[in-house]
Amino acid sequence: MLVEKINERKAHVGVIGMGYVGLPLLLVFGKAGFPVMGLDIDKAKISQLLTGKSYIKHIPSESIESLNAGGNFQASTDFSLVSELDCILICVPTPLTETRDPDMSYIESTARAIAPHLKKGQLIVLESTTYPGTTTEVLALELESGSGLKADSDFFLAYSPEREDPNNKEYSTSTIPKVIGADHPKGMEMANALYSSIIRKTVPVSSTKVAEATKLMENIFRSVNIALVNELKIVFEKMGIDIWEVIEASSTKPFGYMPFFPGPGLGGHCIPIDPFYLTWKARQYGVESHFIQLAGEVNVSMPQYVVQKIESALAVSGNKVENCRVLLLGLAYKKNVDDDRESVTFKVMELLAKKVREVDYNDPYIPIIKPRREYKCFVGKKSVPLKNIDQYDITVILTDHSSYNYDEIVKHSKIVVDTRNACGKINSDKIIKA
């Protein structure tokens, strides 16, 4: 019956977690004609959704207004409303603990909140990035315990890793192939029918564990290769070789090479975290994933490398580090977005705050640092205007937003530390690459 309701666009679809993953998913289902419901513990987000306002830069308010106007949209902080849903998609955070172990608290709390309100025949899909086994070992157990129902008998489970890339102009939620894993044929049939209704291509796999592992492989692939170029950056610098010129030349090879780029460290919700999820799980099987863990450690060390370059530049200029003012350009984890999840800028800011007189940031997309789980001491700090750039002893480019005028930044800065090669075409002895 659920597959029929999905095919007829009559299945009620709920998305838990109205962030960078959940909100685009909700909008696509709503645009496809499904009755949709957005659930989140953040009252401010729900209020904005109900008034047709977007809180994510690359998602226009018009798309939310259109969803409201359709008459088939609800948004709430009341998780008991899952009893009205046919399909429940969970898109909640999965961060690391202070000891770099997986933090399952958001999945667990979500499961406990919805379990008493589950009904037979529902499909529940986990989209949060996690280690292989989470769907069966964590989510299923919590749901069964709180509902008295049996997974893959009374209700059905699937795992489909999110592949969102905020502000990607080439690929969107509906055009990125969707991997789907389930441990029961009915669960797979339901999940595949659901996602096939909104996504151009689905990729069914044999189990939830395979789907969970797929997400980790994709991001660990990136993490390892970024760690490689970050390490090569340091090695080549000692040899007087520009890593960016090497990458550009290597990229002319039409086979057997894919360019990756160095930077001040990794940001975003997935790539900085996923290697540690797998190494943690691997240890439960008596396996030490040395190569993957080393890549994670190399990337984690990059902010300290950047700070050392800043200190060296200030020392060469004759300034006492403790008396200096530093301006960091870019708080977002990547260019042209307002997403600061796991942004390396926070770590650089934290390290510098212990060494310099003052450290500020500028980001045209993040005017103020909002409440967050980490770096709470910076909450409320505001982006400073670029017109005051000449008042700082050094400018550090951490996010290469396209809106920045790098010629003007170099012109008015005393020293520029460039971690993104944003000033690669500018000839100036003020620029120091890091």
N, C-alpha and C positions, 0 to 999 in steps of 0.2 A: 504493500500500500504506500509506503514512504517513497519508493522509487517512482510510482505513478504520480504522487503529489509533486515530487521534484520536477518531473517531466512536464507537468501542467503548470509549473510556476506557482503552485499553491502551498508548498511547504514553507512553514515559518522558520526563518533562519536568524539565529542570534549569534552575535560576535561579542565575546568577553575580552575586554581590553581595547580601548579606543585610542591607541597610539599610532605609531608610524606603520604598523602592520595591520592592525585591526580595522582602522578607519577606512583605508583604501579598499579592503575586502568588503566591508559593509556597503560602501558606495557602489561597487561593481554588482553585488547581488541586488541592491535596490534598483539600479539602472536596468537590470535584466528582468525586473517585474516581480521579484519575490517580496513578500511581506518580511520586513527586517526589523531587528531590535538590536540596539547597541547597549551594552552593559559595561559599567566601569565604577570603581570605588571613588573616582575623582568627581565630586559634585560640579566643579567648575567646568569640566569638559562636557558633562551631560547638559548643563545649562546652555553652553554655547551651541551644542548640536541642536537643541530644541529651538533655539532662536536663529538657526541658520548661519552660524558663524564658524569659520575655520580657525583652528589654533595651530595649524601646520602650514608652513610657508608655501609649499608646492601644491597644496590642495586648495582650490579656490572656494570661497564661501558660496558661490553660485551653485556648485555641485551639492552642497548640503541644503541650500534653500530648495533646490529641485527635489531632493529626497523628501523634505518636509511637505512640499506641495503635493506630492504623489498620494498622500493619505495612507500609505502602508508602512509607516515608519514610527517606531517608538525608541525612546532612549531613557535609561533609568539606572539608578544605583541599587535597585531592589532585585537581588538575585533570585528571589522566589518566583519571579516571572518566567524562569526557564521552564516552568510547568506548561506554559503556553506555546513552547517551541517544539519544532520537529528536529531541527539540526542545530547543534551548539558547537561553535568554533572557538577554541581557547587560544588567545594571543596575548599572554601575559609575560612579564619579564622573567628571565632566567639568568641572573647575574652570578658572580663568584662571591664566596665569603672572603674574609680577610686572609684566610690561609689558602686561597685559590682552590677551594673545593666547590662543587656545584651547589648553588642555593636553590633548593626546590620549594621554598616557602610560598612563593606566589602560586605555583601550580597546586600545592597542597591546600592552601587556604581557599582557592577558587573551587577545588573539588569538594571541600567540606561545606562551602556555602551553597553549592547547587545540589549536592547529593540528596538532601531530604525532599527535593522538589522534582526529582526525575520521574519519568513515567515510562512505561514499556513502549518499545518501538523507536525510541529516539536514537539519533546518530550523534556521537560526540567525537569531535576531531581536535587533536592537539596540534598546534602549529609552532609553538615555542621551540627555539633551538635547545637541544638537550642531548644527553648521552643515550646510547642504545640500551633499551630496556625500560625507559621512563614510563612509556604508555602503559605497559603491563605491570611494572613493579611499583609504580607510585600512583599514577592516575587511576588505574582500574581498582586497585585496592582501596583507595580513599572513597571512590564512588560506590563500590559495593558495600563497604562498611557503613556508610551514611545513609544508603538508600534501601538496603535489604534486597536489592535487585542483583542479578548476575550479569557480568559483562559478557558480550557476544552471545547472549541468550535472551535476556530481557531488554537490554539496550546494546548498541553496537559501537565499537571504538575503531578509530583510524588515526594515523599520524600523517600529516602532510606539511613538510617543512616550508616555512615562509622563505621567499626569495625576493623580498622587496629591496629595491635600490632607490632610496629617496631622490627625486628630481632627475631620474634617468629619462632622457628625452626619447631614447630609442625603444626601451622596453617598459611595459606597465604591468599591473596586476593581471590583466586579462591576456597578455601576449607572452608572458614568461611561462614556459612549460612547467607543469605542476606534478611533482612526485607524490604518489599516494601509496601508503602501506597499510594493510589491515591483516589481522590474524584469523579472520573468519570470512568465508565467501560472501555472506550477506553484507557484512560491514564494508567489504571492498566494492560490492555492487552499489551500495548506497552512496559511498564517498565518491566513487567515480562518476556516478550520475550527477551528484551535486556539483562537483567542480567542472565537469564537462559542460554544464549549462552556462558557465561564465568564462571559461578559459579555453583558449584555442587548442591546446594540446595537453593531455594528461599522460603521466608516465606511471602506470601501476607497477608496484614491486611486490615481492612475495610475503613481506611481513612488516610490522611496525618497526622492528629493529633495523631492517635494511633501509627503510626510509629515514630513520633517525641517523644512521651511519652515513647516509648520502649527504646530509646537510653538513656533518662534521668534515667529511672528505673535501667537499667544495671549499670550505673556509680554511681548513688546515693546509690545503694546497696553496692558497694565497699567502697564508701566514709564513709558511716555510720559505717561499720564494721571496717574499718581502724581507724576511730575516737575512736571506742570502745577500740581497743587494745592499741592505743596511750594513752588513759586515764588510762587503766589498768596498763600500763607500769609505769606511775607515782605513782599510788596507791601501786603497788606491790614493787616498789623500796623503798618506805617508810617502808615497812614491811620486807625488806631484802630478797625479793623473785625475782628471775630472770625470767622476762616475757618470755624469749626465751625458757627456760626449761619448763615452764608451757605450752606454745604453743606446744612444741614437744610432751609432755605427752598427752595433750588433743587430739592431732591429731591421736592418736592410736584408738580413738573411731570410729568404722566403720559406724556409722549412726548419724544423727542429729548434726553434727559438721563440719565446714569447716574452715581451718586455714586462718587467715589474719595476717599480720605482721606489727609491728610498724616501725616508721622511723622518719626522721627529718621534715616531712611534705609531702605534695602531689605535684607531678609534672606531666607533660604531659598536653596535651591540654584539656582533658575531665574531669577527676575526680575532679580536684580542682575547676572547673568552674560550672559544671552541677547542683550541689545543689542550687547555687545562681540563676541559670536560672529558676528553678522551683519555688523557694520561691518568686521570683519577679513576676512571672506570677500568682501564687496562690493568691497574695495580690489583684490582679485585680478582683478576684472572691470573695473577702472578707474573704479569708482563710489564717490563719497564720500557716505555716508549721514549728512549733517550733522544732520538733525532727530533721528534715533535716537541718535546719539552725544551730542548735546547733552542729551537726556533722561537718558542714563546719567550724564553729568557732573554734572547738577543733583542727582540722587539721591546720587551719591557724595559731594557736598559737604555733605550734611545733617548728618553727625556733627560737622563743624567748626562749623556753625551752632549746634548744641546746646551745644557746649563754650563758645562765645562767650556764649551766654545764661547758662550757669552762672557764668562769670567775671564777667559784668556783675552778676548777682544777688549774688554774694559781695562784689563791690566796693561796691555800694549798701548792703549790710548793715554795712560797715565792717571786713570781714575781709580780711586779706592772703591772697591765693589760695594762696600757697606754704605757708601754715600750716594750711590747711583739710583736713578729712576729708570725703570724698564717698561717699554710698551710692547705688549704681545698682540699681534694682528691675527685675528681669527680664533673664535671659541668653538665653532662648529667642528665636528670631527672630519668633515670633508667639504670641499668647495661648494658654494652656492646653495647650501641648505641651512635650516635653522635647528638642526639636530645636534645636540651636544653630548649624546650618550657616549660614555667612555672616552670622551675627547682628551687627547694627550695634553692639550693646553692646561687643563686643571692640574696635572702632575707637574708640568713645568712651572706653573704659577706657584704651586705649593713649595717646590724646591727653592725657587727664587725668593719667596717671601721670607725665608730664613736667612737670606744672604744680603739682600739689597734694601735700600731705604724705602722704596716704593715700587710696586709692580701693578700695572693697569692693563686692561685689554680693550680692544676695539673689535666689534663685529657688527656689520650693518644689519644682520638678521637676528641677532640676539641682544636686544637692548639692555636686558637685565638678567642676572642669573637667578633662575627660579628654584624653588625648593627641590632638593634632590637627596638621594640616598647617601652619596659620598661627597666629600669636600663641602660640608655644610657651612664651614667658616666663610665661604665665598658667596653664600646665598644673599641676594640683595645688591651685590656689587654691580655697578652699571658700566656700560660701554662708554668710554671717553671719546670725545670728538677728535677726528684726525687733524683738525686745524691746530691742535696743540702738540703735534708730533715733534716739533723742534725743541720742546721743553724736556724731552727725555734724552738720556745719555746713550740709549741704544734701542733700536727697533728690531723686533724678532718676528719674522713671517712664519707662522705655524699653519695657517690655512690660506690657500691661494685663491681667494674669492675673485671672480672675474670682474667684480665691480671696483676693485682697487686699481688706482692709477699708480703703477709701480715706478714709473719715471718720477712722478711727483713725490712718492714716498722716499725714494733714494735722494732726491734733490733736497728735501727738507729734514732728513734724518742725519744724525751725526755718525752713526754706525748702523749698518743693516746686517743682521744675521738671517740668511735665507735658507730655510730647511726644505723648500719645495721647488727650487730652481725657478721661482717666479720672476727673478731678475736676471735670468740667464742670458738675455739679449742686451742687457744694459752694461756698458763699460764704465765701471767706477771702482776706484780703490776703497770706497766705503763698504763694499759688499764682501761679506764673509759667508761662504757656503758651509752648511752644517748638516 
